[in-house]
Structures are given as C-alpha cells and as structure tokens.
Amino acid sequence: MDRVITPYHRINRTFLTIIGLWPLQSSISRYSFYTFTLLVTITHGYLQTAGMVAAIVDIDVFLEAIPTVLADVVCYFKYFNFSINAAKMKKLLLIIEEDWKHYTAGEELDILNEYAQFGRKVTVYYAGALYGSLIPLMLTPLVPIVLDVVMPMNVSYPKHLMFQQIEFLLDFESYLFPLIIHGYIGTAGYLTIIIAIDTMLMVYIQHACAQFSIVRLMLERLAKVDADDADCHTPEFDEIDYKNMAACIERHNHAIAFCDLIEEANYMSFTFIVGINMLMMTSSALVAVFKMDNPDVAGKFVAFTIGEMFHLFYSNWQGQLLQEHSESVFSNVYNARWNYTSVRTQRLIIPLLMRSTKPCRMTAGKMYTMSLRSFSEVVKTSFSYLTVFTSMRA
C-alpha cells in the first residue's frame, strides 16, 4: 500500500511518510513515524511553553516566546486535523489516482501533467524557503561554540539556545549539546509538518483546478463543426453533442464533489489557523517594534512576521486559485457553440450555467473565505492591532 500516485507526488509522499501521515502508508511504518514525530514535537513544545511561563519574570523574553509557541500550536492543529480526517485525505488521493487512470492520452492528460508539475514546483520552493529559514536559527547556538574554538578568549563566549525562554527553565549550560540537538530535531519536525501538509493541500487544489480546466476544454469542443456544414444537424451529430454535454456535466459535478471534500476535510483547522496567524503576526511585529534598539532581536522577529504573512498568503492563495478556476467555467459555458446544438443538448447547458455561477471555495469555519482579498483584510486588521498596542506603550 506504500505507493506513490504519480511521479510528481514522490516528494509529497516522502514528507508525509516522515511524519506518519501518508494515506497509503503501511501500518507499521505509519505508527512508527507518527509516534516519533509526536515524541519529538511534544517534548520540544513542552520546553518552549514551560520556558515561556518561567520567563514571565523577564517580560521581553516572555513576549519573544509567544510567537514561537503559537507557531507550535498551528502545527498541532494541522497535524491532528490531517490525522482526524485521514479517511477523507485518503479518498482524495484515490480520486486523483482514478482520474490519472481515466486519462491515458490526449489534451486532458497534458492538463493533468501541467497542473501536477506546477504543484511539484511549489512543493520544492515552499520546502526550500521554510528549511532555509531554519539556518539563521540554527546558527544562534553554534556561533559562540565555534568562536570559542576559532577565536578563544580568557572567558567563554555567552551561550544561548535557539529559543531563549528555555534557558529560564533549567540549567541549560549543563545540558547544552543535548538541548541544541533536541532543538534542531524538534524545530525540523515542526517545519516538516507544515511543509508536508501545506504542500499536500496544494496537490489537492491543483488537481481540482485541472478538473475545471478539463471541463473548459470539453466545452470548447462542443459543436466543433462548421456552421454552414449541411451535415452538422444530423441525428448523429446531435447524439455526439448530447453525449459530450452529458460527459461535461458529469466531469463538472465530479470536480465540485472533489472540492467539497477538500473543504470538508480542512475548514475546521483553517478556523483556528487563521485566527492564530493573526495573533502571531501582531505579537511578533510588536516584539520587533519594542526591540528596535536591539537590531539582532528586532531583525529576527521582522523575519518571523514576514514568514507568518507568507504562510497566511500561501493558504489564501490556494483558495483564490480554486475560486478563479471554478468561476472560469461560467464564461466557457456562455461562449460555447451551444447555438449549433440541438434543443435537447441546450437544455443540459442551463443547469451547468446556473451551477457555474456559484464558485467553489475554501473557507475557515464556513465564514471566512480563503482568498487574496481576505488575506489583505487579515493583514490590515493585524497591523491595526499593532498600532493600538504600540500607542498604548508610548
């Protein structure tokens, strides 16, 4: 059962297998990786959260810890949502597999390849961006250790962990190297959760977009004959157009059902993720403003804020893609050569035209529509809160 659907999805399978969530993964492999992922992330999350509580004596460190702990919470929402909806995630994957088997040649297969290639590109770039953001964090505890060797002084350089609040929890210098290694593995685990689940969602969205593109292709083929051709209104041509139109409606309903399944599997997690992202952007930007006299800390939290904005943009962008592709079917139905078809075929066009006026959407809690417009509203609200908090401090 541990198989890959297409060559384009090997990377997604690898990421999801590492965290024990690949829908077609063997039971032994799944439970092994699942247990290891939970062990690493929960222990790391405990150290961060308990350290934040212990660091309340230093309000600056406490404020710096809030965005990092909230980022852990976002990861857990993603992880457990994927686990709870494992049956739906598997069904989505099996539908993709069936669709690839259905089209073995022709323009439809080219469309599936095009969108799958785009999904693979996004997966590679997204993973590279997130893992690349880990490098500055990894250097924080390493630099003093390297300097002690390369440029030794009479006293050792001050040591720090990646997350400073943990230093308030225990005598970290006595366990410096185990804590550094555990921090690296734990942070990499959190990033892998985000990358694996976010990029798999992109695979689902891209496949849905491909289905709508195939529907548009089928509409363009409707009544593809010369209007002056005397044979274009024969019963044979009418029957062909009728069957093509029926197949088009069936494919459109198939695409809508696929989108509804994506929505049902993810709308609850997005409810919490969008709200927490707003808090994270506000709190990390607030720390950056308060630490303007300390460029190192301020720069780190400016980067953190940009990363949170990028993550929220990524999620909303996927919803925008889905909405635009489902909306585009309407114009193709309207511009189709339906006037050259029989009355029987034209009657099929009416329900398709009506249904295509209602685009498919991804939502957070069935209230917030994932789109670029919604993204701009969330960012605007977050920075409005930031302005209020900074003015209160002033």
N, C-alpha and C positions, 0 to 999 in steps of 0.2 A: 504493500500500500504506500510505501515511502517513495512516491514517484513525482515527477515534475510534469506539468500540463503541456508546456511548450518550451523550447529553448530560451525564450525571452524571460521566463519566470524562474530560472535557476537561482538567481541572486535572491529573489524573494523567498524561495524555499529555504535557502541557506540561513538567512536571517531568522525566519520563523522557526526553523528547526532548532537553532541555537537556544531560543527561549522556550522551546517545547510547545509551540502553538501551530505548527504546520498542520493543516486539517487532514492531510493524508499520511501523517507520520505514524510509524509503528508505536504500539502502546508502551513498550519498554523504553524506547528512545524518548517518547513524549514525557513520560513520568520522570525519567532521569533528568532531562534538561529542565523540565518545569520545576522540579524540587531544587536543583542547583540555582536556578535563576531567582527563585523566591528566597532561598537561604542567603544569597549574596546581597540582594537588594534590600531585604527586610533588615538585616543586620546593619547595613550601611545607612539605611533610612533611620534606624533607631539611634545610631550615633549622631546623625545630623540633628534629629528632632530633640533628643535629650540634651545634646550640646547647646542647642538654641535656648532651651529652658534654663540651663545652667549659666548661659551667657547673659541672662537678663540683668546681671549686675553691671554689665557694660552695654549700655543702650546702643552704641554704634555697632558692635559686633552682633547684637540681637537683631537689629534692623537688617544688617547684611545677610543674616541667616534666613530670614523669612522667604525671599525669592527662591533660594535653593531648596528649602523644604517644600514649598508649593510645587516646584518642578517635580519632586518625587511623587507628590500626590497625583499630579497629572499622569505620570507614568503608570501608577497603580490603577487609575480609572481606565486607562487604555487597555492595560493588561487583563484586568478582571472582566471588562466588557467583552473583549475578544474571547475569553475563556467561557463566559456565561452563554455567549451567542455562537459557540463553536459549531453547533449543528447548522446554523444559518450561513456561517462563513464557509463551511464545507459544501453546502448546497450551491452557493455562489460559484465556488471553484469548479464543481462538477458541471454546472451550466456552461461555464467557459469552455470546459473540455468538450462538451457535446457540440457547442457552436463551432469549435475548430474542426471537429469531425464532420460537421454538416457541410462546410465549405472546403472542398479539397482543391479547387482551382478557380480561376476567373477573377473578376474585379472585386468580388466580395472577399476573397482570400487576401487580395492586396490591401484592402481596407483594414482587415484584422491585423495584418503584418505591420502596417503603418502605425496604428494606434498602440500595438504591443511594443514596437520599437521605441516609441515616444515614452511609454511607461517605464521601459528599461533605462532609458537615458535619465529620466527624472530620478529613478531609484539610485543610480550611480552618483549623480550630482548631489542629491539630498544626503546620501550616506557620507560622501566626501566632505560636505560642508559641516555636518554635525560632528563627525570624528575629527575633522580639522580644528573645530572649536575646542576640542579637548586638550590640544597641545599646550596652549598657554597655562591652563590649569595644572597640567602635569609638571610644568617647569617650576611652579611655585615651591614645592618642597625639595626639588632636585638642585636648584641653583645654589643654595647655601652649602649643600653637601659637596658639590663639585668644587666650589670656591675654597672649601677647607683643604682640598687636595691640591688644587692648581695654584691658589694664592693664599697659603696659610698665614694666619696672624697669631699673636700671643693668646688671643681668646677666639673661641669658635664663632662663626657667623650665627646669628639668631635663626633657629629652625622654625618652620611653620608647616602646617598641613594644608591640603587643598582647601579644606573648609575650616576656617579658624575657630568656629564655635566648639568644635570637638576638643580643642585644647583646654576648654574650661571644664570638661567632663572628667578628665583623668590626667595622670602624669604622662603626657604623651611622649616626652623625650625618652622615657624608659621603654616604650613600645614603638619607637619612631618608624622603623622599617616595616614591621607588620602592619601598622596603621597606613603607611604610604601605599603599600602593595594592595591592602584591602580597599583603600580609597580608589585606586586605579581600577581595580576589577569591578567594584560597585558602581562607579560612575560610568564605566564602559557598558555595564549591564543595563543601566537606565537608558543610555543613549541607544543601545541595540533594541530595546523595547520600543522606543519612539520610532526609530528607523524602520523596523520590521513591520509594525502595524500601520504606520502612515503610508509607507510605500505599497503595502498590500492593498490598502484602500484605493490608492491611485490606480493599481491594476484593475480593480473592480470598476472604477469610474471610467477609465479609458475603454474598457470593454463595452460598457453601456453606451459611451459616445460612438464607438464603432458600430454598434447595432443601429443607432439612429442614422448614421451615415449610410448604412446599407439600405435602410428604408428610403432614404432620399434617392439613392441610386435606382431602386426599384420603381420609384415614382417617375424618374426621368425616362425610364424605358417604356412607360405606359403609352400605348398607341403610337409606337415608334414607326410610323409609316407615312408615306406622302399623302397629304390630304386630298390630292387630285387623283390618287390611285383608285381606280374603279373597284378594285377588289378589297378595299380597306374596310368595307362594311358588310362583308360576307359573314355568315354564321360562324365560320371557322375563326376569323379574326376576332369576332365578338367573344367567342368562347375563350380564346387565348387571353384577351384583355381582362375578362372577368376572373379567370384563374389567377392572373398576375396581380390583380387588385386584391383578391381574397388573400393571396400569399403575403402581400404588402401589409394588410391589416393584421394578419397573424404575426408577422415579424414585429410590427409596431407594438402590439399587445405583449409580445414576448419581452421587448426592450423595457416597456413600462413595468412589467412584473419584476424584472431584474432590478430596476431602480428602486421599486418599492421594498424589495428585500434588503437592499443596501441601506435604505433609510431605516427600516425596522431594526436592523442589527446595530445601528450606530447613533440613533437620535438621542438616547438617554445619556450616553457618555459625553456627547458634544454639549449637553446641557451644563454639565459640571466643568468641562474643559474650557469652554468659552468664558464662563464666569471666573474661573481660577486664573486664566490667562490675563484677564483684565486686572485682577489683583496683583499678579506678578509684574505686569508692565508698570503699574503705578508704584509699587513698592520698590522695584529695582531702580526706576528712574528717580524716585525720591532719595534713595541712598546715594545715587550718582550726584544729585544736586547738593546734598548735605556734605559730601566728601570732595567738593571742588578744590579744597586746599590740599588734598592728598591725591595727586594725579593717578597713582597706581591703582588705588581702590576705585576712584571715580571712573577711570577708563575701563576697568573690569566690569563694572555694573552698567556702563553705557553699552558695552558689547553684549551683556546679558539682556538688556532691554531690546536691543536690535534683534537678538536671537529669538526672543519671545514674540516680537512683531512678525518676524519671518515665519515662525511656526504657525501663528494665527492666520497669516496671509496664505500660507500653503493650504490649510484646511478650507478656508473660504474660497480660494481659487478653484479647488476641485468642485465645490458646489456650483461655482459660476460656470465652469466648463459643462457640467451636466445640464444646467438650466439652458444654456445657449444652444446646445446640440438638440435638446428636446423641443425647444421653441422653433428651431430652424425647419422642422418638418412641416409646419403650417404653410410657410411660403412655398415649399416644394409641392405641397398638395394643391395650393392655389394656382401655381404656374404649370401644373401638369397638363398634358394634352387631353383632358377629360372630355372636351367638347367633340373629340373624334371617336369617343367610345359609345357603346350602346347605353340605352336608358337603364338597363339592368346594372351595368357597371357603374354608372353615375350615381345610382342610389347607394352604392357602397362607399362612395367618396364622402358623402355627407357626414356620417358618424366619425370617420377618420379626421375630417376637417374640424369638427367640433371638439374631438378629444385632443387634438394637437394645439388647441388654444390654451390648454392648461399644462404648463411645463412641469417636468419632474424636478423635484427639489430635494436637497439635503437640508435638514433642519436640526436645531438644538432644542429638544423638548417640544417639537411641533409648533414652536412660537417664533424662534429666531431662524431666519433663512440664511443658510451659508452662501454668501455672495460677496463680491468685492465692495458693493455698497454697504453691506452690513459690517464688513471689516473696517471701512473708514469710520463708521459710526462708533464702533467699539474703541478704536484708537483715539478718536476725538473725545469720547467720554473719559477714557483713562487719563488723558492729559489734562482734562478739566479738573479731575480729582487731584492730580499732581499740583496744579496751580493753586487750588484751595489749600492743600496741606502746606505748601511752601510759604504761602502768605500767612498762614496761622503761625508758623515757626518764626517768620520775620516779625 
